[in-house]
Amino acid sequence: MRRLLASFFLIALAAVPVLAASHTPAPHAYSDSAIEQTIRAKLAKSKIGKDGFQVHVHNGVATWEGHTTVMQHKGAATRMAKSAGATSVVNNIHIDGGAKPGQPLRKASVTP
C-alpha cells in the first residue's frame, strides 16, 4: 500500500511542472503588423475613420494618436484595437471642444 501511495505521489509531483507550463499565456497571439493591418481595415470601414486617427502597434500594444470632437470615438478606438488582437491600448486621442469657444462637445448620433 505504501508503494502505491508513493508511486501516486511521484506521478502527481512530476505532473505539476507540465500543468503549470500549459497555463502560461503567450505574449500575444498575432504579429504587430497583423494587428495593425486589422485595425487599419476596421478603421477604414468605421465612422471614426473620418477623424484621421493614427495607430501604431509595438509588442502587441496599440497606440492611438489624434483629435476628435466626438467623445465616443475615443472609446471606440480602444475597443477596435482590443478586438483586433492588441494586448493593451495606449489611447492618446484628445477630445476637442469644437470650433467656437464654449461650444459643447458633440455626442455620437445615429441617423435613420
Secondary structure, DSSP 8 states (H G I E B T S, - for coil): -HHHHHHHHHHHHHHHHHHHHHT---S-SS-HHHHHHHHHHHHHHSGGGGGT-EEEEETTEEEEEEEESBHHHHHHHHHHHHHTT-SEEEEEEEE---SSTT---B------
